[in-house]
Amino acid sequence: MEDKQIIELFYNRSEKAISETQEKYGQECAYIASHILPSADEAEVCAKESLQVLWETIPPHRPQNLKAYVCKITRNHALQMKYPEFLERE
């Protein structure tokens, strides 16, 4: 499925958006998280939680590049999981 179609699924609040994103970018999310987090279990949790963040942020955001957006969210979430003390400073 094309990225634009997946984004439309998010806008229509279709849960299929999550499964399509997982199918298309799930391995990349897990790869990114596994290079930041110390265990495979944490990386898997991070990748799944990143999909929830997507659900919460699309809409209102409409990313021009879904792959880049998914990877950015996964990276940021993994960093927040690894370094929670940085969140406390903000």
Backbone as JSON Lines, residues from 0, in Angstrom:
{"i":0,"aa":"M","n":[0.85,-1.17,0.0],"ca":[0.0,0.0,0.0],"c":[0.9,1.24,0.0]}
{"i":1,"aa":"E","n":[0.48,2.24,-0.73],"ca":[1.23,3.48,-0.82],"c":[1.12,4.29,0.48]}
{"i":2,"aa":"D","n":[2.16,5.07,0.74],"ca":[2.18,5.88,1.96],"c":[1.0,6.85,2.05]}
{"i":3,"aa":"K","n":[0.65,7.46,0.93],"ca":[-0.48,8.4,0.94],"c":[-1.77,7.7,1.35]}
{"i":4,"aa":"Q","n":[-1.93,6.46,0.93],"ca":[-3.12,5.7,1.31],"c":[-3.1,5.39,2.81]}
{"i":5,"aa":"I","n":[-1.93,5.07,3.33],"ca":[-1.81,4.79,4.76],"c":[-2.13,6.04,5.56]}
{"i":6,"aa":"I","n":[-1.63,7.18,5.13],"ca":[-1.91,8.43,5.84],"c":[-3.41,8.72,5.82]}
{"i":7,"aa":"E","n":[-4.05,8.45,4.7],"ca":[-5.51,8.64,4.63],"c":[-6.23,7.72,5.61]}
{"i":8,"aa":"L","n":[-5.72,6.49,5.77],"ca":[-6.32,5.58,6.75],"c":[-6.21,6.16,8.16]}
{"i":9,"aa":"F","n":[-5.06,6.77,8.46],"ca":[-4.9,7.42,9.77],"c":[-5.93,8.55,9.92]}
{"i":10,"aa":"Y","n":[-6.07,9.35,8.87],"ca":[-7.02,10.46,8.92],"c":[-8.46,9.98,9.06]}
{"i":11,"aa":"N","n":[-8.75,8.83,8.5],"ca":[-10.09,8.25,8.61],"c":[-10.26,7.44,9.89]}
{"i":12,"aa":"R","n":[-9.2,7.41,10.72],"ca":[-9.19,6.7,12.0],"c":[-9.46,5.21,11.82]}
{"i":13,"aa":"S","n":[-8.95,4.67,10.75],"ca":[-9.07,3.24,10.48],"c":[-7.9,2.51,11.15]}
{"i":14,"aa":"E","n":[-8.22,1.49,11.92],"ca":[-7.17,0.73,12.59],"c":[-6.29,-0.03,11.59]}
{"i":15,"aa":"K","n":[-6.74,-0.14,10.37],"ca":[-5.93,-0.77,9.33],"c":[-4.65,0.03,9.09]}
{"i":16,"aa":"A","n":[-4.67,1.32,9.42],"ca":[-3.47,2.16,9.26],"c":[-2.31,1.6,10.09]}
{"i":17,"aa":"I","n":[-2.62,1.15,11.29],"ca":[-1.58,0.59,12.17],"c":[-1.0,-0.68,11.56]}
{"i":18,"aa":"S","n":[-1.88,-1.58,11.13],"ca":[-1.38,-2.84,10.57],"c":[-0.61,-2.64,9.28]}
{"i":19,"aa":"E","n":[-1.06,-1.71,8.45],"ca":[-0.34,-1.43,7.2],"c":[1.03,-0.81,7.49]}
{"i":20,"aa":"T","n":[1.09,0.08,8.46],"ca":[2.36,0.7,8.82],"c":[3.3,-0.35,9.42]}
{"i":21,"aa":"Q","n":[2.76,-1.2,10.28],"ca":[3.55,-2.28,10.88],"c":[4.12,-3.19,9.79]}
{"i":22,"aa":"E","n":[3.29,-3.54,8.84],"ca":[3.74,-4.43,7.76],"c":[4.82,-3.78,6.91]}
{"i":23,"aa":"K","n":[4.65,-2.51,6.62],"ca":[5.58,-1.82,5.72],"c":[6.86,-1.37,6.41]}
{"i":24,"aa":"Y","n":[6.75,-0.87,7.64],"ca":[7.91,-0.26,8.3],"c":[8.28,-0.89,9.64]}
{"i":25,"aa":"G","n":[7.61,-1.96,10.02],"ca":[7.87,-2.58,11.31],"c":[9.3,-3.05,11.51]}
{"i":26,"aa":"Q","n":[9.88,-3.66,10.48],"ca":[11.26,-4.13,10.61],"c":[12.24,-2.97,10.74]}
{"i":27,"aa":"E","n":[11.99,-1.91,10.04],"ca":[12.87,-0.74,10.14],"c":[12.78,-0.11,11.53]}
{"i":28,"aa":"C","n":[11.57,-0.06,12.06],"ca":[11.39,0.48,13.42],"c":[12.16,-0.37,14.43]}
{"i":29,"aa":"A","n":[12.01,-1.67,14.32],"ca":[12.71,-2.57,15.24],"c":[14.23,-2.42,15.09]}
{"i":30,"aa":"Y","n":[14.7,-2.26,13.88],"ca":[16.13,-2.08,13.63],"c":[16.65,-0.81,14.28]}
{"i":31,"aa":"I","n":[15.92,0.27,14.09],"ca":[16.33,1.56,14.69],"c":[16.37,1.45,16.21]}
{"i":32,"aa":"A","n":[15.3,0.92,16.78],"ca":[15.21,0.8,18.24],"c":[16.28,-0.13,18.79]}
{"i":33,"aa":"S","n":[16.61,-1.2,18.05],"ca":[17.59,-2.17,18.54],"c":[19.0,-1.59,18.6]}
{"i":34,"aa":"H","n":[19.25,-0.53,17.83],"ca":[20.57,0.1,17.86],"c":[20.67,1.18,18.94]}
{"i":35,"aa":"I","n":[19.57,1.43,19.63],"ca":[19.57,2.42,20.71],"c":[19.36,1.75,22.06]}
{"i":36,"aa":"L","n":[18.45,0.8,22.09],"ca":[18.07,0.17,23.35],"c":[18.91,-1.09,23.61]}
{"i":37,"aa":"P","n":[19.1,-1.45,24.89],"ca":[20.0,-2.54,25.22],"c":[19.46,-3.95,24.96]}
{"i":38,"aa":"S","n":[18.16,-4.12,24.83],"ca":[17.65,-5.49,24.64],"c":[16.66,-5.55,23.49]}
{"i":39,"aa":"A","n":[16.54,-6.74,22.93],"ca":[15.6,-6.95,21.83],"c":[14.16,-6.77,22.3]}
{"i":40,"aa":"D","n":[13.88,-7.16,23.54],"ca":[12.53,-6.99,24.08],"c":[12.15,-5.51,24.16]}
{"i":41,"aa":"E","n":[13.07,-4.69,24.65],"ca":[12.8,-3.25,24.73],"c":[12.62,-2.65,23.35]}
{"i":42,"aa":"A","n":[13.42,-3.11,22.39],"ca":[13.3,-2.6,21.02],"c":[11.94,-2.96,20.42]}
{"i":43,"aa":"E","n":[11.46,-4.16,20.71],"ca":[10.15,-4.58,20.2],"c":[9.04,-3.74,20.83]}
{"i":44,"aa":"V","n":[9.13,-3.51,22.13],"ca":[8.14,-2.67,22.81],"c":[8.17,-1.26,22.22]}
{"i":45,"aa":"C","n":[9.35,-0.73,22.02],"ca":[9.5,0.62,21.47],"c":[8.86,0.71,20.09]}
{"i":46,"aa":"A","n":[9.11,-0.27,19.24],"ca":[8.55,-0.25,17.89],"c":[7.03,-0.27,17.93]}
{"i":47,"aa":"K","n":[6.46,-1.07,18.81],"ca":[5.0,-1.13,18.93],"c":[4.43,0.15,19.52]}
{"i":48,"aa":"E","n":[5.1,0.71,20.52],"ca":[4.63,1.96,21.11],"c":[4.74,3.12,20.12]}
{"i":49,"aa":"S","n":[5.7,3.05,19.23],"ca":[5.85,4.09,18.21],"c":[4.63,4.13,17.3]}
{"i":50,"aa":"L","n":[4.03,2.98,17.06],"ca":[2.81,2.95,16.25],"c":[1.67,3.67,16.96]}
{"i":51,"aa":"Q","n":[1.64,3.55,18.27],"ca":[0.63,4.28,19.04],"c":[0.86,5.79,18.95]}
{"i":52,"aa":"V","n":[2.11,6.19,18.98],"ca":[2.44,7.61,18.84],"c":[1.98,8.11,17.46]}
{"i":53,"aa":"L","n":[2.18,7.3,16.44],"ca":[1.69,7.67,15.11],"c":[0.19,7.89,15.12]}
{"i":54,"aa":"W","n":[-0.52,6.98,15.77],"ca":[-1.98,7.08,15.85],"c":[-2.39,8.4,16.51]}
{"i":55,"aa":"E","n":[-1.61,8.82,17.49],"ca":[-1.94,10.04,18.23],"c":[-1.52,11.32,17.49]}
{"i":56,"aa":"T","n":[-0.58,11.22,16.58],"ca":[-0.07,12.42,15.91],"c":[-0.54,12.6,14.47]}
{"i":57,"aa":"I","n":[-1.08,11.55,13.87],"ca":[-1.65,11.66,12.52],"c":[-3.15,11.42,12.66]}
{"i":58,"aa":"P","n":[-4.06,12.33,12.46],"ca":[-3.84,13.76,12.45],"c":[-3.49,14.29,13.84]}
{"i":59,"aa":"P","n":[-3.07,15.49,13.98],"ca":[-3.15,16.62,13.07],"c":[-2.02,16.7,12.05]}
{"i":60,"aa":"H","n":[-0.88,16.05,12.29],"ca":[0.21,16.13,11.32],"c":[-0.13,15.33,10.07]}
{"i":61,"aa":"R","n":[0.36,15.8,8.94],"ca":[0.24,15.07,7.68],"c":[1.66,15.03,7.09]}
{"i":62,"aa":"P","n":[2.39,13.98,7.45],"ca":[3.79,13.92,7.0],"c":[3.9,13.82,5.48]}
{"i":63,"aa":"Q","n":[4.89,14.51,4.94],"ca":[5.16,14.44,3.51],"c":[5.85,13.12,3.16]}
{"i":64,"aa":"N","n":[6.64,12.62,4.11],"ca":[7.37,11.37,3.92],"c":[7.07,10.47,5.12]}
{"i":65,"aa":"L","n":[6.2,9.5,4.93],"ca":[5.77,8.65,6.05],"c":[6.93,7.84,6.62]}
{"i":66,"aa":"K","n":[7.78,7.32,5.76],"ca":[8.91,6.52,6.24],"c":[9.81,7.34,7.17]}
{"i":67,"aa":"A","n":[10.15,8.54,6.76],"ca":[10.99,9.4,7.58],"c":[10.3,9.74,8.89]}
{"i":68,"aa":"Y","n":[9.0,9.99,8.84],"ca":[8.24,10.32,10.04],"c":[8.2,9.15,11.01]}
{"i":69,"aa":"V","n":[7.96,7.96,10.49],"ca":[7.92,6.75,11.33],"c":[9.29,6.52,11.96]}
{"i":70,"aa":"C","n":[10.34,6.65,11.19],"ca":[11.7,6.43,11.71],"c":[12.06,7.46,12.77]}
{"i":71,"aa":"K","n":[11.68,8.71,12.54],"ca":[11.96,9.77,13.51],"c":[11.23,9.51,14.82]}
{"i":72,"aa":"I","n":[9.97,9.14,14.74],"ca":[9.21,8.86,15.96],"c":[9.81,7.68,16.7]}
{"i":73,"aa":"T","n":[10.19,6.65,15.99],"ca":[10.8,5.47,16.62],"c":[12.11,5.84,17.3]}
{"i":74,"aa":"R","n":[12.95,6.58,16.6],"ca":[14.23,7.0,17.18],"c":[14.02,7.84,18.43]}
{"i":75,"aa":"N","n":[13.14,8.82,18.35],"ca":[12.88,9.68,19.5],"c":[12.31,8.9,20.67]}
{"i":76,"aa":"H","n":[11.41,7.97,20.38],"ca":[10.82,7.17,21.45],"c":[11.88,6.28,22.11]}
{"i":77,"aa":"A","n":[12.74,5.69,21.3],"ca":[13.81,4.84,21.85],"c":[14.75,5.67,22.72]}
{"i":78,"aa":"L","n":[15.08,6.87,22.29],"ca":[15.95,7.73,23.1],"c":[15.26,8.13,24.41]}
{"i":79,"aa":"Q","n":[13.95,8.37,24.36],"ca":[13.21,8.69,25.58],"c":[13.18,7.51,26.53]}
{"i":80,"aa":"M","n":[13.1,6.31,25.97],"ca":[13.1,5.11,26.81],"c":[14.48,4.89,27.46]}
{"i":81,"aa":"K","n":[15.52,5.15,26.69],"ca":[16.88,4.91,27.19],"c":[17.34,6.0,28.15]}
{"i":82,"aa":"Y","n":[16.95,7.24,27.89],"ca":[17.39,8.37,28.7],"c":[16.2,9.15,29.26]}
{"i":83,"aa":"P","n":[15.43,8.56,30.14],"ca":[14.23,9.26,30.66],"c":[14.55,10.5,31.47]}
{"i":84,"aa":"E","n":[15.77,10.6,31.98],"ca":[16.14,11.75,32.78],"c":[16.14,13.06,31.96]}
{"i":85,"aa":"F","n":[16.33,12.95,30.66],"ca":[16.29,14.14,29.81],"c":[14.9,14.72,29.74]}
{"i":86,"aa":"L","n":[13.9,13.88,29.82],"ca":[12.52,14.36,29.8],"c":[12.19,15.13,31.06]}
{"i":87,"aa":"E","n":[12.78,14.73,32.17],"ca":[12.5,15.38,33.44],"c":[13.02,16.82,33.46]}
{"i":88,"aa":"R","n":[14.06,17.11,32.68],"ca":[14.64,18.45,32.65],"c":[13.74,19.44,31.94]}
{"i":89,"aa":"E","n":[12.96,18.96,30.97],"ca":[12.16,19.87,30.14],"c":[10.95,20.38,30.87]}
